[in-house]
Amino acid sequence: MKNLMNQLYELTNLALLTPQNLVDNIQLENYTEIKYYRKSNEIICEMLTEDESGEVIYIYYFSMNNQLQRAYATYGDESVELFDRSKELKGLLEEYDERKKSHIA
């Protein structure tokens, strides 16, 4: 239960990854472009990488207080969700409720 509480705390309060953390990736050989912009109330970072199978675009969405909210990887026409803070938080809260019920019963 303590581990679950720690995970809930981290998802609620910590950035996990910030836009500044991603800047260093441009020094890696397979990263060719990093682009930042703001849309509505989010900071968006798009990173272009190349490997033997082609181009991959990583897109990170941050709140205005630099907390990672969502992350996706796009390979051609296919997009894969890598992280969604609200879904992760919802899953942890559901797990917490289930554990709480089992301890009461």
N, C-alpha and C positions, 0 to 999 in steps of 0.2 A: 504494500500500500504506500510505503514511503517513496519508492521509486516512481509510482504513478503520480504522487503529489509533486515530486520534483519535475516530472515531465510537464504537468499542468502549469507549474510556475514558469518554466522556461518558455513554453508556448505563449503564455499570457504576457510575460514581462521582458524577455530577452530578444535581441535582434536576430540571433542565430547566424545571420550573414548580412553584411551591409554593402551598400554600393561601393564604398571605399575598398572593401576586401577584394572586389572583382577587378580593380584596376591593375593589380600585379599580374593578372593572367595574360596581359598583352605581351609579357616578356617570354611566355612559353612559345615554343616553336610552332605549334599547331593553331594558335590564335592569331587571326589576321585583322580583326576589327572589333572594337568595343564602342558602342554608341549609347549615350544617355540622353533621355529627354523626359519631360514632365507632361502627363496627360491627366486632366482632371486633378484629383488629389493624390496622384501616385507618381513615383519616380520609376521609370522603366529603363532597364538596361538590356540591350541586345548584344550578344556576343557571337561572332562568326568564327567557326573553327573549321579546319579541313583535316581529313584523315584519308586513309586509303579507300574508304567507301564513299567519299564525297563530302559535301558541306553539311554542317550541322549548325543550326542557329539556336542558341539558348536565350530565352527571354525571362527576365526576372522582374517581378513587380514588388515595389517597396512602398510602405506607407510614408507619409511625409516626416515621420520620426525615425526613418531608416530601418524599420522592421520588415524583413522579408515576408511577403504575404503569399505569393504564388511563384512557381517556376515551371517552365515548359522547355522541352527540347523539340525542335522541328527538323525532321529528316525528309526533304522533298515535300510531299503533300501530307505526310503523317506528322501529327503533333502528339507528344506524350507528356502527360502531367508528371512532373517530378516531385512537386510539393504544393500543398494548399493548406495554409495555416488554419483556416476555419474548419476544414474537413478533419484535420488532425486533432484539433481542439475538441470538436464534436465527438469524435471517436473516443478520445480519452475521457470525456465527461460521461459518455454512455458506459464505458468500462467502470468508471468510478461508481456510478449509480448501481450497476449490477453487483459490484463487490459489496457495496453498502447494504443492498437488499439481502445478499446471502449471509452477511454477518448478523443481520437483524433476525432473520428467519430461524 
